[in-house]
């Protein structure tokens, strides 16, 4: 499933800042070379944005969707 594979990509990058060879080959077969570069750049862009917004303590946008509190997700 495409969604599960993309979650594996994000989890691996978040946890290890790299992809192992098996995951890389699986993603490459599913999405192709050009899409792999785009996926890596997109993940890096979102990480950069999160660093900036968190470090600068930027306020949330008034109309932005939010995640539920962590304790609610554990129920």
CHARMM internal coordinates of N, CA and C (Angstrom, degrees):
IC EDIT
DIST 1 N 1 CA 1.4515
DIST 1 CA 1 C 1.5291
ANGL 1 N 1 CA 1 C 109.20
DIST 1 C 2 N 1.3174
ANGL 1 CA 1 C 2 N 115.97
DIHE 1 N 1 CA 1 C 2 N 135.42
DIST 2 N 2 CA 1.4580
ANGL 1 C 2 N 2 CA 121.79
DIHE 1 CA 1 C 2 N 2 CA -174.96
DIST 2 CA 2 C 1.5297
ANGL 2 N 2 CA 2 C 112.23
DIHE 1 C 2 N 2 CA 2 C -62.53
DIST 2 C 3 N 1.3163
ANGL 2 CA 2 C 3 N 117.73
DIHE 2 N 2 CA 2 C 3 N -43.26
DIST 3 N 3 CA 1.4648
ANGL 2 C 3 N 3 CA 120.94
DIHE 2 CA 2 C 3 N 3 CA -177.28
DIST 3 CA 3 C 1.5220
ANGL 3 N 3 CA 3 C 111.36
DIHE 2 C 3 N 3 CA 3 C -62.90
DIST 3 C 4 N 1.3152
ANGL 3 CA 3 C 4 N 116.71
DIHE 3 N 3 CA 3 C 4 N -44.48
DIST 4 N 4 CA 1.4718
ANGL 3 C 4 N 4 CA 120.90
DIHE 3 CA 3 C 4 N 4 CA -179.90
DIST 4 CA 4 C 1.5248
ANGL 4 N 4 CA 4 C 110.75
DIHE 3 C 4 N 4 CA 4 C -63.05
DIST 4 C 5 N 1.3032
ANGL 4 CA 4 C 5 N 116.92
DIHE 4 N 4 CA 4 C 5 N -37.22
DIST 5 N 5 CA 1.4634
ANGL 4 C 5 N 5 CA 120.99
DIHE 4 CA 4 C 5 N 5 CA 179.38
DIST 5 CA 5 C 1.5310
ANGL 5 N 5 CA 5 C 110.78
DIHE 4 C 5 N 5 CA 5 C -67.27
DIST 5 C 6 N 1.3191
ANGL 5 CA 5 C 6 N 117.02
DIHE 5 N 5 CA 5 C 6 N -40.25
DIST 6 N 6 CA 1.4653
ANGL 5 C 6 N 6 CA 120.62
DIHE 5 CA 5 C 6 N 6 CA 177.42
DIST 6 CA 6 C 1.5296
ANGL 6 N 6 CA 6 C 111.16
DIHE 5 C 6 N 6 CA 6 C -66.86
DIST 6 C 7 N 1.3119
ANGL 6 CA 6 C 7 N 117.56
DIHE 6 N 6 CA 6 C 7 N -35.76
DIST 7 N 7 CA 1.4654
ANGL 6 C 7 N 7 CA 120.49
DIHE 6 CA 6 C 7 N 7 CA 176.13
DIST 7 CA 7 C 1.5229
ANGL 7 N 7 CA 7 C 109.98
DIHE 6 C 7 N 7 CA 7 C -65.62
DIST 7 C 8 N 1.3309
ANGL 7 CA 7 C 8 N 117.29
DIHE 7 N 7 CA 7 C 8 N -39.89
DIST 8 N 8 CA 1.4738
ANGL 7 C 8 N 8 CA 120.04
DIHE 7 CA 7 C 8 N 8 CA 175.75
DIST 8 CA 8 C 1.5232
ANGL 8 N 8 CA 8 C 110.92
DIHE 7 C 8 N 8 CA 8 C -60.79
DIST 8 C 9 N 1.3272
ANGL 8 CA 8 C 9 N 117.24
DIHE 8 N 8 CA 8 C 9 N -40.80
DIST 9 N 9 CA 1.4681
ANGL 8 C 9 N 9 CA 121.72
DIHE 8 CA 8 C 9 N 9 CA 176.84
DIST 9 CA 9 C 1.5224
ANGL 9 N 9 CA 9 C 109.97
DIHE 8 C 9 N 9 CA 9 C -58.71
DIST 9 C 10 N 1.3159
ANGL 9 CA 9 C 10 N 116.77
DIHE 9 N 9 CA 9 C 10 N -51.89
DIST 10 N 10 CA 1.4710
ANGL 9 C 10 N 10 CA 121.04
DIHE 9 CA 9 C 10 N 10 CA -178.15
DIST 10 CA 10 C 1.5250
ANGL 10 N 10 CA 10 C 111.42
DIHE 9 C 10 N 10 CA 10 C -62.65
DIST 10 C 11 N 1.3211
ANGL 10 CA 10 C 11 N 116.83
DIHE 10 N 10 CA 10 C 11 N -43.83
DIST 11 N 11 CA 1.4666
ANGL 10 C 11 N 11 CA 120.12
DIHE 10 CA 10 C 11 N 11 CA 179.40
DIST 11 CA 11 C 1.5280
ANGL 11 N 11 CA 11 C 111.47
DIHE 10 C 11 N 11 CA 11 C -61.34
DIST 11 C 12 N 1.3246
ANGL 11 CA 11 C 12 N 116.73
DIHE 11 N 11 CA 11 C 12 N -44.10
DIST 12 N 12 CA 1.4713
ANGL 11 C 12 N 12 CA 120.45
DIHE 11 CA 11 C 12 N 12 CA -179.42
DIST 12 CA 12 C 1.5198
ANGL 12 N 12 CA 12 C 111.06
DIHE 11 C 12 N 12 CA 12 C -64.46
DIST 12 C 13 N 1.3280
ANGL 12 CA 12 C 13 N 116.88
DIHE 12 N 12 CA 12 C 13 N -43.85
DIST 13 N 13 CA 1.4632
ANGL 12 C 13 N 13 CA 119.38
DIHE 12 CA 12 C 13 N 13 CA 179.46
DIST 13 CA 13 C 1.5264
ANGL 13 N 13 CA 13 C 110.95
DIHE 12 C 13 N 13 CA 13 C -65.34
DIST 13 C 14 N 1.3122
ANGL 13 CA 13 C 14 N 117.08
DIHE 13 N 13 CA 13 C 14 N -40.21
DIST 14 N 14 CA 1.4664
ANGL 13 C 14 N 14 CA 120.39
DIHE 13 CA 13 C 14 N 14 CA 179.69
DIST 14 CA 14 C 1.5255
ANGL 14 N 14 CA 14 C 110.96
DIHE 13 C 14 N 14 CA 14 C -66.11
DIST 14 C 15 N 1.3206
ANGL 14 CA 14 C 15 N 116.04
DIHE 14 N 14 CA 14 C 15 N -43.08
DIST 15 N 15 CA 1.4609
ANGL 14 C 15 N 15 CA 121.06
DIHE 14 CA 14 C 15 N 15 CA -175.87
DIST 15 CA 15 C 1.5308
ANGL 15 N 15 CA 15 C 112.36
DIHE 14 C 15 N 15 CA 15 C -76.20
DIST 15 C 16 N 1.3351
ANGL 15 CA 15 C 16 N 117.29
DIHE 15 N 15 CA 15 C 16 N -44.18
DIST 16 N 16 CA 1.4705
ANGL 15 C 16 N 16 CA 120.91
DIHE 15 CA 15 C 16 N 16 CA -170.05
DIST 16 CA 16 C 1.5303
ANGL 16 N 16 CA 16 C 114.80
DIHE 15 C 16 N 16 CA 16 C -117.52
DIST 16 C 17 N 1.3170
ANGL 16 CA 16 C 17 N 117.14
DIHE 16 N 16 CA 16 C 17 N -9.94
DIST 17 N 17 CA 1.4724
ANGL 16 C 17 N 17 CA 122.57
DIHE 16 CA 16 C 17 N 17 CA -174.27
DIST 17 CA 17 C 1.5248
ANGL 17 N 17 CA 17 C 112.15
DIHE 16 C 17 N 17 CA 17 C 59.62
DIST 17 C 18 N 1.3227
ANGL 17 CA 17 C 18 N 116.98
DIHE 17 N 17 CA 17 C 18 N 24.61
DIST 18 N 18 CA 1.4656
ANGL 17 C 18 N 18 CA 122.83
DIHE 17 CA 17 C 18 N 18 CA 176.00
DIST 18 CA 18 C 1.5174
ANGL 18 N 18 CA 18 C 108.74
DIHE 17 C 18 N 18 CA 18 C -161.36
DIST 18 C 19 N 1.3307
ANGL 18 CA 18 C 19 N 115.50
DIHE 18 N 18 CA 18 C 19 N 173.94
DIST 19 N 19 CA 1.4583
ANGL 18 C 19 N 19 CA 122.12
DIHE 18 CA 18 C 19 N 19 CA 176.54
DIST 19 CA 19 C 1.5202
ANGL 19 N 19 CA 19 C 108.67
DIHE 18 C 19 N 19 CA 19 C -121.09
DIST 19 C 20 N 1.3212
ANGL 19 CA 19 C 20 N 116.98
DIHE 19 N 19 CA 19 C 20 N 139.78
DIST 20 N 20 CA 1.4620
ANGL 19 C 20 N 20 CA 117.86
DIHE 19 CA 19 C 20 N 20 CA 175.48
DIST 20 CA 20 C 1.5326
ANGL 20 N 20 CA 20 C 109.01
DIHE 19 C 20 N 20 CA 20 C -75.72
DIST 20 C 21 N 1.3184
ANGL 20 CA 20 C 21 N 115.71
DIHE 20 N 20 CA 20 C 21 N 165.16
DIST 21 N 21 CA 1.4694
ANGL 20 C 21 N 21 CA 120.99
DIHE 20 CA 20 C 21 N 21 CA -174.54
DIST 21 CA 21 C 1.5270
ANGL 21 N 21 CA 21 C 112.47
DIHE 20 C 21 N 21 CA 21 C -60.34
DIST 21 C 22 N 1.3180
ANGL 21 CA 21 C 22 N 116.88
DIHE 21 N 21 CA 21 C 22 N -38.88
DIST 22 N 22 CA 1.4633
ANGL 21 C 22 N 22 CA 120.54
DIHE 21 CA 21 C 22 N 22 CA -178.50
DIST 22 CA 22 C 1.5230
ANGL 22 N 22 CA 22 C 111.19
DIHE 21 C 22 N 22 CA 22 C -64.46
DIST 22 C 23 N 1.3181
ANGL 22 CA 22 C 23 N 116.71
DIHE 22 N 22 CA 22 C 23 N -46.67
DIST 23 N 23 CA 1.4614
ANGL 22 C 23 N 23 CA 120.28
DIHE 22 CA 22 C 23 N 23 CA 179.36
DIST 23 CA 23 C 1.5279
ANGL 23 N 23 CA 23 C 110.13
DIHE 22 C 23 N 23 CA 23 C -65.67
DIST 23 C 24 N 1.3184
ANGL 23 CA 23 C 24 N 117.14
DIHE 23 N 23 CA 23 C 24 N -41.30
DIST 24 N 24 CA 1.4616
ANGL 23 C 24 N 24 CA 120.73
DIHE 23 CA 23 C 24 N 24 CA 178.87
DIST 24 CA 24 C 1.5386
ANGL 24 N 24 CA 24 C 110.10
DIHE 23 C 24 N 24 CA 24 C -57.36
DIST 24 C 25 N 1.3182
ANGL 24 CA 24 C 25 N 117.34
DIHE 24 N 24 CA 24 C 25 N -49.09
DIST 25 N 25 CA 1.4639
ANGL 24 C 25 N 25 CA 121.01
DIHE 24 CA 24 C 25 N 25 CA -178.38
DIST 25 CA 25 C 1.5260
ANGL 25 N 25 CA 25 C 111.50
DIHE 24 C 25 N 25 CA 25 C -64.40
DIST 25 C 26 N 1.3127
ANGL 25 CA 25 C 26 N 117.18
DIHE 25 N 25 CA 25 C 26 N -39.51
DIST 26 N 26 CA 1.4649
ANGL 25 C 26 N 26 CA 120.99
DIHE 25 CA 25 C 26 N 26 CA 178.42
DIST 26 CA 26 C 1.5274
ANGL 26 N 26 CA 26 C 110.50
DIHE 25 C 26 N 26 CA 26 C -63.07
DIST 26 C 27 N 1.3211
ANGL 26 CA 26 C 27 N 116.66
DIHE 26 N 26 CA 26 C 27 N -46.25
DIST 27 N 27 CA 1.4594
ANGL 26 C 27 N 27 CA 121.24
DIHE 26 CA 26 C 27 N 27 CA 178.66
DIST 27 CA 27 C 1.5277
ANGL 27 N 27 CA 27 C 111.17
DIHE 26 C 27 N 27 CA 27 C -64.41
DIST 27 C 28 N 1.3176
ANGL 27 CA 27 C 28 N 116.64
DIHE 27 N 27 CA 27 C 28 N -42.57
DIST 28 N 28 CA 1.4638
ANGL 27 C 28 N 28 CA 121.56
DIHE 27 CA 27 C 28 N 28 CA -178.39
DIST 28 CA 28 C 1.5232
ANGL 28 N 28 CA 28 C 111.36
DIHE 27 C 28 N 28 CA 28 C -63.06
DIST 28 C 29 N 1.3310
ANGL 28 CA 28 C 29 N 116.54
DIHE 28 N 28 CA 28 C 29 N -40.60
DIST 29 N 29 CA 1.4708
ANGL 28 C 29 N 29 CA 120.12
DIHE 28 CA 28 C 29 N 29 CA 177.61
DIST 29 CA 29 C 1.5248
ANGL 29 N 29 CA 29 C 110.89
DIHE 28 C 29 N 29 CA 29 C -65.62
DIST 29 C 30 N 1.3148
ANGL 29 CA 29 C 30 N 116.69
DIHE 29 N 29 CA 29 C 30 N -37.17
DIST 30 N 30 CA 1.4721
ANGL 29 C 30 N 30 CA 120.55
DIHE 29 CA 29 C 30 N 30 CA -176.86
DIST 30 CA 30 C 1.5229
ANGL 30 N 30 CA 30 C 112.53
DIHE 29 C 30 N 30 CA 30 C -78.39
DIST 30 C 31 N 1.3494
ANGL 30 CA 30 C 31 N 117.26
DIHE 30 N 30 CA 30 C 31 N -38.63
DIST 31 N 31 CA 1.4592
ANGL 30 C 31 N 31 CA 120.30
DIHE 30 CA 30 C 31 N 31 CA -171.69
DIST 31 CA 31 C 1.5262
ANGL 31 N 31 CA 31 C 114.51
DIHE 30 C 31 N 31 CA 31 C -112.50
DIST 31 C 32 N 1.3256
ANGL 31 CA 31 C 32 N 118.32
DIHE 31 N 31 CA 31 C 32 N -23.71
DIST 32 N 32 CA 1.4620
ANGL 31 C 32 N 32 CA 121.18
DIHE 31 CA 31 C 32 N 32 CA -178.38
DIST 32 CA 32 C 1.5196
ANGL 32 N 32 CA 32 C 112.16
DIHE 31 C 32 N 32 CA 32 C 92.98
DIST 32 C 33 N 1.3334
ANGL 32 CA 32 C 33 N 115.35
DIHE 32 N 32 CA 32 C 33 N 164.88
DIST 33 N 33 CA 1.4696
ANGL 32 C 33 N 33 CA 122.36
DIHE 32 CA 32 C 33 N 33 CA -175.59
DIST 33 CA 33 C 1.5354
ANGL 33 N 33 CA 33 C 112.83
DIHE 32 C 33 N 33 CA 33 C -62.06
DIST 33 C 34 N 1.3223
ANGL 33 CA 33 C 34 N 116.84
DIHE 33 N 33 CA 33 C 34 N -48.53
DIST 34 N 34 CA 1.4696
ANGL 33 C 34 N 34 CA 119.70
DIHE 33 CA 33 C 34 N 34 CA -176.72
DIST 34 CA 34 C 1.5165
ANGL 34 N 34 CA 34 C 111.39
DIHE 33 C 34 N 34 CA 34 C -64.06
DIST 34 C 35 N 1.3164
ANGL 34 CA 34 C 35 N 116.84
DIHE 34 N 34 CA 34 C 35 N -40.82
DIST 35 N 35 CA 1.4628
ANGL 34 C 35 N 35 CA 120.24
DIHE 34 CA 34 C 35 N 35 CA 179.58
DIST 35 CA 35 C 1.5240
ANGL 35 N 35 CA 35 C 110.90
DIHE 34 C 35 N 35 CA 35 C -66.70
DIST 35 C 36 N 1.3336
ANGL 35 CA 35 C 36 N 117.38
DIHE 35 N 35 CA 35 C 36 N -32.30
DIST 36 N 36 CA 1.4649
ANGL 35 C 36 N 36 CA 119.69
DIHE 35 CA 35 C 36 N 36 CA 178.74
DIST 36 CA 36 C 1.5260
ANGL 36 N 36 CA 36 C 110.53
DIHE 35 C 36 N 36 CA 36 C -61.69
DIST 36 C 37 N 1.3106
ANGL 36 CA 36 C 37 N 116.69
DIHE 36 N 36 CA 36 C 37 N -45.03
DIST 37 N 37 CA 1.4581
ANGL 36 C 37 N 37 CA 120.48
DIHE 36 CA 36 C 37 N 37 CA 177.99
DIST 37 CA 37 C 1.5269
ANGL 37 N 37 CA 37 C 109.77
DIHE 36 C 37 N 37 CA 37 C -61.25
DIST 37 C 38 N 1.3169
ANGL 37 CA 37 C 38 N 116.70
DIHE 37 N 37 CA 37 C 38 N -43.95
DIST 38 N 38 CA 1.4594
ANGL 37 C 38 N 38 CA 120.69
DIHE 37 CA 37 C 38 N 38 CA 179.86
DIST 38 CA 38 C 1.5293
ANGL 38 N 38 CA 38 C 111.49
DIHE 37 C 38 N 38 CA 38 C -63.19
DIST 38 C 39 N 1.3256
ANGL 38 CA 38 C 39 N 117.88
DIHE 38 N 38 CA 38 C 39 N -41.98
DIST 39 N 39 CA 1.4682
ANGL 38 C 39 N 39 CA 121.25
DIHE 38 CA 38 C 39 N 39 CA 179.08
DIST 39 CA 39 C 1.5305
ANGL 39 N 39 CA 39 C 111.20
DIHE 38 C 39 N 39 CA 39 C -63.48
DIST 39 C 40 N 1.3262
ANGL 39 CA 39 C 40 N 116.33
DIHE 39 N 39 CA 39 C 40 N -42.18
DIST 40 N 40 CA 1.4672
ANGL 39 C 40 N 40 CA 119.75
DIHE 39 CA 39 C 40 N 40 CA 179.07
DIST 40 CA 40 C 1.5276
ANGL 40 N 40 CA 40 C 110.98
DIHE 39 C 40 N 40 CA 40 C -65.62
DIST 40 C 41 N 1.3209
ANGL 40 CA 40 C 41 N 116.43
DIHE 40 N 40 CA 40 C 41 N -41.89
DIST 41 N 41 CA 1.4599
ANGL 40 C 41 N 41 CA 120.13
DIHE 40 CA 40 C 41 N 41 CA 178.87
DIST 41 CA 41 C 1.5304
ANGL 41 N 41 CA 41 C 111.07
DIHE 40 C 41 N 41 CA 41 C -65.61
DIST 41 C 42 N 1.3156
ANGL 41 CA 41 C 42 N 116.89
DIHE 41 N 41 CA 41 C 42 N -39.85
DIST 42 N 42 CA 1.4578
ANGL 41 C 42 N 42 CA 120.91
DIHE 41 CA 41 C 42 N 42 CA 179.19
DIST 42 CA 42 C 1.5257
ANGL 42 N 42 CA 42 C 110.86
DIHE 41 C 42 N 42 CA 42 C -64.02
DIST 42 C 43 N 1.3294
ANGL 42 CA 42 C 43 N 116.78
DIHE 42 N 42 CA 42 C 43 N -44.58
DIST 43 N 43 CA 1.4651
ANGL 42 C 43 N 43 CA 120.25
DIHE 42 CA 42 C 43 N 43 CA 178.42
DIST 43 CA 43 C 1.5280
ANGL 43 N 43 CA 43 C 110.54
DIHE 42 C 43 N 43 CA 43 C -62.18
DIST 43 C 44 N 1.3234
ANGL 43 CA 43 C 44 N 116.86
DIHE 43 N 43 CA 43 C 44 N -42.36
DIST 44 N 44 CA 1.4627
ANGL 43 C 44 N 44 CA 120.98
DIHE 43 CA 43 C 44 N 44 CA 178.52
DIST 44 CA 44 C 1.5151
ANGL 44 N 44 CA 44 C 112.29
DIHE 43 C 44 N 44 CA 44 C -65.09
DIST 44 C 45 N 1.3279
ANGL 44 CA 44 C 45 N 116.55
DIHE 44 N 44 CA 44 C 45 N -38.79
DIST 45 N 45 CA 1.4628
ANGL 44 C 45 N 45 CA 120.98
DIHE 44 CA 44 C 45 N 45 CA 178.31
DIST 45 CA 45 C 1.5287
ANGL 45 N 45 CA 45 C 110.73
DIHE 44 C 45 N 45 CA 45 C -62.35
DIST 45 C 46 N 1.3208
ANGL 45 CA 45 C 46 N 116.63
DIHE 45 N 45 CA 45 C 46 N -46.90
DIST 46 N 46 CA 1.4680
ANGL 45 C 46 N 46 CA 119.53
DIHE 45 CA 45 C 46 N 46 CA -179.94
DIST 46 CA 46 C 1.5272
ANGL 46 N 46 CA 46 C 111.31
DIHE 45 C 46 N 46 CA 46 C -63.92
DIST 46 C 47 N 1.3141
ANGL 46 CA 46 C 47 N 116.73
DIHE 46 N 46 CA 46 C 47 N -36.53
DIST 47 N 47 CA 1.4685
ANGL 46 C 47 N 47 CA 119.19
DIHE 46 CA 46 C 47 N 47 CA 178.17
DIST 47 CA 47 C 1.5291
ANGL 47 N 47 CA 47 C 110.16
DIHE 46 C 47 N 47 CA 47 C -66.03
DIST 47 C 48 N 1.3245
ANGL 47 CA 47 C 48 N 116.56
DIHE 47 N 47 CA 47 C 48 N -42.78
DIST 48 N 48 CA 1.4603
ANGL 47 C 48 N 48 CA 120.73
DIHE 47 CA 47 C 48 N 48 CA 178.00
DIST 48 CA 48 C 1.5186
ANGL 48 N 48 CA 48 C 111.22
DIHE 47 C 48 N 48 CA 48 C -60.79
DIST 48 C 49 N 1.3222
ANGL 48 CA 48 C 49 N 116.44
DIHE 48 N 48 CA 48 C 49 N -45.07
DIST 49 N 49 CA 1.4657
ANGL 48 C 49 N 49 CA 120.53
DIHE 48 CA 48 C 49 N 49 CA 178.37
DIST 49 CA 49 C 1.5284
ANGL 49 N 49 CA 49 C 110.52
DIHE 48 C 49 N 49 CA 49 C -60.60
DIST 49 C 50 N 1.3179
ANGL 49 CA 49 C 50 N 117.42
DIHE 49 N 49 CA 49 C 50 N -41.96
DIST 50 N 50 CA 1.4695
ANGL 49 C 50 N 50 CA 119.58
DIHE 49 CA 49 C 50 N 50 CA -179.42
DIST 50 CA 50 C 1.5260
ANGL 50 N 50 CA 50 C 111.35
DIHE 49 C 50 N 50 CA 50 C -66.27
DIST 50 C 51 N 1.3411
ANGL 50 CA 50 C 51 N 117.47
DIHE 50 N 50 CA 50 C 51 N -38.94
DIST 51 N 51 CA 1.4641
ANGL 50 C 51 N 51 CA 119.66
DIHE 50 CA 50 C 51 N 51 CA 175.98
DIST 51 CA 51 C 1.5239
ANGL 51 N 51 CA 51 C 110.66
DIHE 50 C 51 N 51 CA 51 C -59.29
DIST 51 C 52 N 1.3193
ANGL 51 CA 51 C 52 N 115.70
DIHE 51 N 51 CA 51 C 52 N -47.93
DIST 52 N 52 CA 1.4615
ANGL 51 C 52 N 52 CA 120.05
DIHE 51 CA 51 C 52 N 52 CA -177.98
DIST 52 CA 52 C 1.5268
ANGL 52 N 52 CA 52 C 112.49
DIHE 51 C 52 N 52 CA 52 C -63.84
DIST 52 C 53 N 1.3194
ANGL 52 CA 52 C 53 N 115.95
DIHE 52 N 52 CA 52 C 53 N -50.09
DIST 53 N 53 CA 1.4627
ANGL 52 C 53 N 53 CA 118.39
DIHE 52 CA 52 C 53 N 53 CA -176.72
DIST 53 CA 53 C 1.5212
ANGL 53 N 53 CA 53 C 111.94
DIHE 52 C 53 N 53 CA 53 C -65.48
DIST 53 C 54 N 1.3129
ANGL 53 CA 53 C 54 N 117.18
DIHE 53 N 53 CA 53 C 54 N -36.25
DIST 54 N 54 CA 1.4697
ANGL 53 C 54 N 54 CA 119.81
DIHE 53 CA 53 C 54 N 54 CA 178.85
DIST 54 CA 54 C 1.5242
ANGL 54 N 54 CA 54 C 111.61
DIHE 53 C 54 N 54 CA 54 C -72.64
DIST 54 C 55 N 1.3236
ANGL 54 CA 54 C 55 N 117.52
DIHE 54 N 54 CA 54 C 55 N -46.52
DIST 55 N 55 CA 1.4650
ANGL 54 C 55 N 55 CA 120.88
DIHE 54 CA 54 C 55 N 55 CA -177.59
DIST 55 CA 55 C 1.5267
ANGL 55 N 55 CA 55 C 112.27
DIHE 54 C 55 N 55 CA 55 C -67.20
DIST 55 C 56 N 1.3276
ANGL 55 CA 55 C 56 N 116.21
DIHE 55 N 55 CA 55 C 56 N -34.48
DIST 56 N 56 CA 1.4613
ANGL 55 C 56 N 56 CA 119.86
DIHE 55 CA 55 C 56 N 56 CA 179.07
DIST 56 CA 56 C 1.5260
ANGL 56 N 56 CA 56 C 112.80
DIHE 55 C 56 N 56 CA 56 C -84.57
DIST 56 C 57 N 1.3344
ANGL 56 CA 56 C 57 N 115.37
DIHE 56 N 56 CA 56 C 57 N -3.11
DIST 57 N 57 CA 1.4709
ANGL 56 C 57 N 57 CA 121.33
DIHE 56 CA 56 C 57 N 57 CA 179.53
DIST 57 CA 57 C 1.5292
ANGL 57 N 57 CA 57 C 111.10
DIHE 56 C 57 N 57 CA 57 C 55.30
DIST 57 C 58 N 1.3164
ANGL 57 CA 57 C 58 N 116.00
DIHE 57 N 57 CA 57 C 58 N 42.44
DIST 58 N 58 CA 1.4586
ANGL 57 C 58 N 58 CA 120.01
DIHE 57 CA 57 C 58 N 58 CA 179.97
DIST 58 CA 58 C 1.5273
ANGL 58 N 58 CA 58 C 109.61
DIHE 57 C 58 N 58 CA 58 C -67.61
DIST 58 C 59 N 1.3204
ANGL 58 CA 58 C 59 N 117.09
DIHE 58 N 58 CA 58 C 59 N 138.62
DIST 59 N 59 CA 1.4709
ANGL 58 C 59 N 59 CA 119.13
DIHE 58 CA 58 C 59 N 59 CA 179.99
DIST 59 CA 59 C 1.5310
ANGL 59 N 59 CA 59 C 110.05
DIHE 58 C 59 N 59 CA 59 C -71.81
DIST 59 C 60 N 1.3275
ANGL 59 CA 59 C 60 N 114.63
DIHE 59 N 59 CA 59 C 60 N 154.57
DIST 60 N 60 CA 1.4510
ANGL 59 C 60 N 60 CA 119.52
DIHE 59 CA 59 C 60 N 60 CA 175.50
DIST 60 CA 60 C 1.5158
ANGL 60 N 60 CA 60 C 109.64
DIHE 59 C 60 N 60 CA 60 C -67.64
DIST 60 C 61 N 1.3187
ANGL 60 CA 60 C 61 N 116.19
DIHE 60 N 60 CA 60 C 61 N 148.28
DIST 61 N 61 CA 1.4571
ANGL 60 C 61 N 61 CA 120.35
DIHE 60 CA 60 C 61 N 61 CA 175.65
DIST 61 CA 61 C 1.5286
ANGL 61 N 61 CA 61 C 108.14
DIHE 60 C 61 N 61 CA 61 C -71.01
DIST 61 C 62 N 1.3175
ANGL 61 CA 61 C 62 N 116.53
DIHE 61 N 61 CA 61 C 62 N 143.06
DIST 62 N 62 CA 1.4690
ANGL 61 C 62 N 62 CA 121.69
DIHE 61 CA 61 C 62 N 62 CA -174.99
DIST 62 CA 62 C 1.5253
ANGL 62 N 62 CA 62 C 112.87
DIHE 61 C 62 N 62 CA 62 C -57.81
DIST 62 C 63 N 1.3205
ANGL 62 CA 62 C 63 N 118.28
DIHE 62 N 62 CA 62 C 63 N -38.13
DIST 63 N 63 CA 1.4637
ANGL 62 C 63 N 63 CA 121.20
DIHE 62 CA 62 C 63 N 63 CA -175.99
DIST 63 CA 63 C 1.5215
ANGL 63 N 63 CA 63 C 114.04
DIHE 62 C 63 N 63 CA 63 C -101.43
DIST 63 C 64 N 1.3068
ANGL 63 CA 63 C 64 N 117.48
DIHE 63 N 63 CA 63 C 64 N 8.54
DIST 64 N 64 CA 1.4641
ANGL 63 C 64 N 64 CA 120.83
DIHE 63 CA 63 C 64 N 64 CA -176.26
DIST 64 CA 64 C 1.5264
ANGL 64 N 64 CA 64 C 111.07
DIHE 63 C 64 N 64 CA 64 C -76.24
DIST 64 C 65 N 1.3215
ANGL 64 CA 64 C 65 N 115.43
DIHE 64 N 64 CA 64 C 65 N 142.22
DIST 65 N 65 CA 1.4666
ANGL 64 C 65 N 65 CA 120.43
DIHE 64 CA 64 C 65 N 65 CA 174.67
DIST 65 CA 65 C 1.5264
ANGL 65 N 65 CA 65 C 108.71
DIHE 64 C 65 N 65 CA 65 C -70.53
DIST 65 C 66 N 1.3093
ANGL 65 CA 65 C 66 N 117.19
DIHE 65 N 65 CA 65 C 66 N 147.42
DIST 66 N 66 CA 1.4653
ANGL 65 C 66 N 66 CA 121.71
DIHE 65 CA 65 C 66 N 66 CA 179.17
DIST 66 CA 66 C 1.5227
ANGL 66 N 66 CA 66 C 110.01
DIHE 65 C 66 N 66 CA 66 C -124.25
DIST 66 C 67 N 1.3151
ANGL 66 CA 66 C 67 N 115.53
DIHE 66 N 66 CA 66 C 67 N 159.39
DIST 67 N 67 CA 1.4502
ANGL 66 C 67 N 67 CA 121.05
DIHE 66 CA 66 C 67 N 67 CA 174.67
DIST 67 CA 67 C 1.5223
ANGL 67 N 67 CA 67 C 108.69
DIHE 66 C 67 N 67 CA 67 C -81.30
DIST 67 C 68 N 1.3325
ANGL 67 CA 67 C 68 N 117.23
DIHE 67 N 67 CA 67 C 68 N 153.12
DIST 68 N 68 CA 1.4684
ANGL 67 C 68 N 68 CA 118.40
DIHE 67 CA 67 C 68 N 68 CA 174.96
DIST 68 CA 68 C 1.5248
ANGL 68 N 68 CA 68 C 109.33
DIHE 67 C 68 N 68 CA 68 C -68.26
DIST 68 C 69 N 1.3307
ANGL 68 CA 68 C 69 N 118.42
DIHE 68 N 68 CA 68 C 69 N 158.20
DIST 69 N 69 CA 1.4613
ANGL 68 C 69 N 69 CA 120.50
DIHE 68 CA 68 C 69 N 69 CA 176.31
DIST 69 CA 69 C 1.5388
ANGL 69 N 69 CA 69 C 110.29
DIHE 68 C 69 N 69 CA 69 C -55.84
DIST 69 C 70 N 1.3219
ANGL 69 CA 69 C 70 N 116.40
DIHE 69 N 69 CA 69 C 70 N 150.16
DIST 70 N 70 CA 1.4579
ANGL 69 C 70 N 70 CA 121.55
DIHE 69 CA 69 C 70 N 70 CA -176.55
DIST 70 CA 70 C 1.5219
ANGL 70 N 70 CA 70 C 111.60
DIHE 69 C 70 N 70 CA 70 C -56.16
DIST 70 C 71 N 1.3159
ANGL 70 CA 70 C 71 N 117.37
DIHE 70 N 70 CA 70 C 71 N -40.00
DIST 71 N 71 CA 1.4705
ANGL 70 C 71 N 71 CA 119.62
DIHE 70 CA 70 C 71 N 71 CA -178.38
DIST 71 CA 71 C 1.5207
ANGL 71 N 71 CA 71 C 111.78
DIHE 70 C 71 N 71 CA 71 C -65.35
DIST 71 C 72 N 1.3269
ANGL 71 CA 71 C 72 N 118.49
DIHE 71 N 71 CA 71 C 72 N -29.94
DIST 72 N 72 CA 1.4631
ANGL 71 C 72 N 72 CA 121.64
DIHE 71 CA 71 C 72 N 72 CA 177.00
DIST 72 CA 72 C 1.5202
ANGL 72 N 72 CA 72 C 111.03
DIHE 71 C 72 N 72 CA 72 C -69.88
DIST 72 C 73 N 1.3202
ANGL 72 CA 72 C 73 N 116.51
DIHE 72 N 72 CA 72 C 73 N -33.89
DIST 73 N 73 CA 1.4695
ANGL 72 C 73 N 73 CA 120.35
DIHE 72 CA 72 C 73 N 73 CA 179.98
DIST 73 CA 73 C 1.5143
ANGL 73 N 73 CA 73 C 111.66
DIHE 72 C 73 N 73 CA 73 C -71.04
DIST 73 C 74 N 1.3121
ANGL 73 CA 73 C 74 N 118.48
DIHE 73 N 73 CA 73 C 74 N -22.59
DIST 74 N 74 CA 1.4648
ANGL 73 C 74 N 74 CA 122.63
DIHE 73 CA 73 C 74 N 74 CA -177.56
DIST 74 CA 74 C 1.5297
ANGL 74 N 74 CA 74 C 112.86
DIHE 73 C 74 N 74 CA 74 C -83.11
DIST 74 C 75 N 1.3069
ANGL 74 CA 74 C 75 N 116.62
DIHE 74 N 74 CA 74 C 75 N -10.92
DIST 75 N 75 CA 1.4815
ANGL 74 C 75 N 75 CA 119.22
DIHE 74 CA 74 C 75 N 75 CA -177.29
DIST 75 CA 75 C 1.4985
ANGL 75 N 75 CA 75 C 111.68
DIHE 74 C 75 N 75 CA 75 C -75.09
END
COOR INIT
IC SEED 1 N 1 CA 1 C
IC BUILD
